[in-house]
Amino acid sequence: MPLVANTPVEKMTGPYPRRWFALVVLCLSLLIVVMANTSLIVAAPDMTKDLQLSSSDLQWVIDGYTVPYAALMLVLGSIGDKYSRRGALVTGLLIFAGGAVMGSQVDRTDLVITARAVMGVGAAVVMPATLSLLVAIFPKRERARAITAWTATSGLAIAVGPLLAGWLLRDHAWGSTFLINVPIAVVAVLGAFLLVPPSKAADMGRIDYVGGLLSMVSVGSLVYAIIEGPHFGWGTGPVTAAVVSGVGLVAFVLWELKHPSPMLDVRKFRLRPFSSSMIAVLFFFFGAFGSLYYSTQFLQFVLGYDPLQTGVRLLPLAGAVFVGAAVTGRLTPKLGVKAMVVPGMLIGTVAVFLLTRVDQGSAYTDFLPTLLMLGFSIGLSVSPATDTIMGSFPESELGVGGGANDTSLELGGSLGIAILGSLLATAYKDKLGDLVGGHLPAAALDSAKESVGAGLAVAEQVAKTPSGGPQQAQALVDAVHESFAHGVAQTSLVGGIIMAAGTVIVLAVLPGRKAGGKHRQETAKEAEKVAGKERAEIA
């Protein structure tokens, strides 16, 4: 067997012999894409102090990655399908690593956001490529196991990112957290050439660039509105973005319905397994990223853990993901997708509701059940849902399928951080105003209301002033902690209700095992029909 994998998947007469080693490369690539978000969460306090970030700045440092990531995945997945899935993977990794190096060197807020956006573009190339290559390389009988490993990697990254970032932050500045990704990206690029075979869609027609542009405008505008509107107020910008997103979505649907080779065949949303699986992935990551966003802040700002201690305390989530993945690997073939996805969503919903008990006196043990249950629910359910989504696409559209799945994932995470983060900020601000409104100067109160970190910074200043002192400073610290705990509890109530609504929708829409088998047969017929049409066009 040659050292470099040069034989295209399409020309192989049997399964690729080194496919499980190739899966390691794909999972490494996925690992850094997810870690780019989770590692930044524990670096946020240091970054806020050093760059003097406002809550708006911090939100955009986090979500500057999200907008290009979510908006570009469909079209970049399609381009990878047509020209080279492995080439897309390598190109995306290099772009991603370049953005990470830039982020580690800059010291201005706008440049950090730019670096994060560059990383987001790279991630939008990498993420669908990993999933489309996985499906192309593995035969159908092994595909579910491979997707389970891919899903478990996402859960691992959620916990490992903060752990590695916390370890670096003990001795280095926040810029070092960007560099976590670079050596892994280099290893993944080398591994891609050595272990991942070339692959592209056979006889794929012209790319629907108009549909791609409309999807970019629609998704990008929607994510922008989601970030800006709930968190910073529905001014001209967010409202305009929401309108543009709505108009763009309508135009996208109409265009795709008429186009002979659509970017995404929107008729697939009539298929209950596909649409309900997309909804399930979205809601899972809504709950996971939203609750993780404010839980890590509580661990750091209220309980006083440093970044490394915080990262260590998130590890149970990763362990629970692997347990859930092991369970779903055994039970899904026997019980079907619905028997895994719906209980998983129910467990995830209960996990978020448990955080409504948080108060000023809460300890890490109050967060541990939520971490364990969220991790288990992700491991149990996301893999079958992803397998269903990818099984809805013919071989020529695997990149589009990966893009659709990953857009749902990223959109869910964006919604979780933006909506729940906004609710948290509002509840914290209102409660703090009630507690200390008459005891602080207006300017100091406004600063303290910005965020829990800002409130603690104001308390430090109060301790140094002649009119304040340690006693008043401690009273403000207690008020900040109480307000933030109140915000976590109130936000978790809303988040749990939203998760519960998603669970009910999936329960109603996702068909049982018998209907799922019928769906797979229909999908196979559809794929053969598409392939026959393409062969006729070429002839």
C-alpha positions, 0 to 999 in steps of 0.5 A, spaced: 500 500 500 502 506 498 505 511 503 500 517 500 493 515 499 492 517 492 487 512 489 480 516 489 474 512 493 470 512 486 475 507 483 476 503 489 473 496 488 472 494 495 472 498 502 478 503 503 483 498 508 485 504 512 478 507 513 479 507 521 485 511 521 482 516 516 477 517 521 482 519 526 484 524 521 477 527 520 475 527 528 482 531 529 479 536 524 472 536 527 476 537 534 479 543 533 473 546 529 469 545 536 474 547 540 475 554 537 468 555 541 469 552 547 476 554 549 474 561 548 469 561 553 474 560 559 479 565 556 473 570 556 475 573 563 482 574 561 481 577 554 475 581 557 480 584 562 486 585 557 482 588 551 477 592 556 471 588 552 464 591 553 459 585 553 457 587 546 465 586 544 465 579 548 459 577 544 462 578 537 469 575 539 465 569 541 460 569 535 464 572 530 466 565 528 459 563 528 456 568 522 461 565 516 461 558 519 454 557 519 452 562 513 458 558 508 457 551 510 452 549 504 455 552 499 462 550 501 460 543 502 457 543 495 464 546 492 468 540 496 463 535 493 464 537 486 472 538 486 475 535 492 473 533 498 480 532 501 482 538 498 476 542 501 479 539 508 486 541 507 484 548 504 479 549 510 485 546 515 490 551 513 485 557 513 483 555 520 490 555 522 492 561 519 486 565 523 488 562 529 495 564 528 493 571 527 488 571 533 494 569 538 498 575 535 493 581 535 492 586 541 486 589 538 478 587 539 477 588 531 483 584 529 481 579 534 474 579 531 477 578 524 481 573 526 475 569 529 472 570 522 477 567 518 477 561 523 470 561 521 471 561 514 476 555 515 471 551 519 465 552 514 470 548 509 472 543 514 466 541 518 462 539 512 468 535 508 469 531 515 462 528 514 462 527 507 468 524 507 466 519 512 460 517 509 464 516 502 469 512 505 465 507 510 460 502 507 453 503 509 454 497 514 459 501 518 457 508 517 453 508 523 459 506 528 463 511 524 458 517 525 457 515 532 465 516 533 464 523 529 459 525 534 463 523 540 468 527 538 464 533 538 462 532 545 470 531 547 471 537 544 466 541 548 470 539 555 477 538 552 477 545 549 476 549 556 481 544 559 487 545 554 485 553 554 485 553 562 492 549 562 495 554 558 492 560 561 496 558 568 502 560 565 501 564 558 496 570 556 489 569 552 493 569 545 495 562 547 488 559 547 488 560 539 495 556 538 491 550 541 489 549 534 495 550 530 499 543 531 493 539 531 491 542 524 498 541 522 497 533 524 491 533 520 493 536 514 499 531 514 494 525 516 489 527 510 495 526 505 497 520 508 490 516 510 484 520 507 483 518 500 481 523 494 473 523 493 469 527 489 461 527 487 461 523 480 458 526 474 456 532 479 452 538 475 454 545 475 453 548 482 447 552 484 451 559 485 445 563 486 442 558 491 448 558 495 448 566 495 441 566 497 443 561 503 449 565 505 445 571 505 439 568 509 443 564 514 448 570 515 443 575 516 439 570 521 445 569 525 447 576 525 439 578 528 439 572 533 446 575 536 444 582 535 437 583 537 436 579 543 442 581 546 443 588 544 436 591 542 432 590 536 434 597 533 435 598 525 441 593 524 438 587 527 431 588 524 433 589 517 437 583 518 431 579 520 427 582 514 433 580 509 433 573 512 426 572 511 426 575 504 432 571 502 429 565 505 423 565 501 427 567 495 431 561 496 426 556 497 422 559 490 429 558 487 431 551 489 424 549 487 425 551 480 432 549 479 434 543 476 440 542 480 438 545 487 443 547 492 439 544 497 433 540 495 428 543 500 423 538 498 427 534 503 423 537 509 417 534 507 420 527 509 419 527 517 425 523 518 430 528 515 426 534 518 425 532 525 432 530 525 435 537 523 430 540 529 433 535 534 440 537 532 438 544 533 435 543 539 441 539 542 446 544 541 441 550 543 441 547 550 448 544 550 452 551 548 447 555 551 447 552 558 455 551 558 456 558 556 453 561 563 455 555 567 462 556 566 461 563 567 458 561 574 464 556 575 469 562 574 466 568 577 462 566 582 465 559 585 472 562 583 475 557 579 481 558 575 480 556 567 484 550 568 480 548 574 474 550 570 476 545 564 477 539 569 470 540 572 467 540 565 470 533 563 464 529 566 460 532 560 465 528 555 465 522 559 458 522 559 458 523 551 462 517 550 457 513 555 451 515 551 455 513 544 456 506 546 449 505 548 446 508 542 451 504 538 448 498 541 441 500 541 439 504 535 440 498 530 435 494 535 430 499 537 431 505 531 432 512 531 426 515 535 427 510 541 434 514 542 433 521 539 426 522 543 429 520 550 435 523 549 432 530 548 428 529 554 434 527 558 437 534 555 431 538 557 431 535 564 438 537 565 437 544 563 431 545 568 435 542 573 439 549 573 433 553 575 435 551 582 441 555 582 442 560 587 448 564 590 450 558 595 450 553 589 456 549 589 459 545 583 455 539 585 449 543 583 452 543 576 455 536 575 448 532 574 446 537 568 453 536 565 452 528 566 445 528 563 447 533 557 453 529 555 449 523 555 443 525 551 448 528 546 452 521 545 445 518 545 441 522 540 446 526 535 449 520 532 442 517 530 440 524 528 446 525 524 446 518 520 438 520 518 440 526 515 446 524 511 442 518 509 437 523 506 442 525 501 445 521 494 452 520 494 453 526 489 450 531 495 454 528 501 457 535 502 451 539 502 448 533 507 454 535 511 453 542 510 445 542 512 447 537 518 452 542 521 448 548 519 443 546 524 448 544 529 451 551 529 445 555 528 443 551 535 449 553 538 448 560 536 441 561 538 443 558 545 449 563 546 445 569 543 438 568 546 440 565 553 446 569 554 441 575 552 436 573 557 441 572 562 444 579 561 437 582 562 436 578 568 442 579 572 442 587 570 435 587 573 436 584 579 443 587 581 439 594 580 434 592 585 439 590 590 444 596 589 440 601 585 441 606 591 448 604 594 452 606 588 453 612 583 450 612 577 456 611 573 459 605 577 452 602 577 451 602 569 458 599 569 457 593 574 450 592 570 455 590 564 456 583 566 458 579 572 466 580 570 464 588 570 460 588 577 466 584 580 471 589 577 467 595 580 467 591 587 475 592 586 475 599 585 470 600 591 474 597 596 480 602 594 476 608 595 475 612 601 468 612 601 467 605 600 472 600 603 472 592 604 465 592 607 462 595 602 466 592 596 464 585 599 456 587 599 457 589 592 460 582 590 455 578 594 450 582 590 453 581 584 453 573 585 446 573 587 444 577 581 448 572 576 445 566 580 438 569 579 440 570 572 442 563 571 436 560 574 431 564 570 435 563 564 435 556 565 427 556 566 426 559 559 431 554 556 428 548 559 421 550 556 424 551 549 428 545 549 421 541 552 417 544 546 423 542 541 422 535 544 414 535 543 415 537 536 420 531 535 416 526 538 410 528 534 414 528 527 419 523 527 416 517 525 417 510 528 422 504 526 417 501 521 416 508 517 424 510 518 425 503 514 420 506 508 424 512 508 431 509 507 427 505 501 425 512 498 431 515 499 435 510 495 430 510 490 431 518 489 438 517 489 438 512 483 433 517 480 438 523 481 443 518 478 440 516 472 438 523 470 445 525 471 447 520 466 442 521 461 444 529 461 451 527 460 449 522 454 
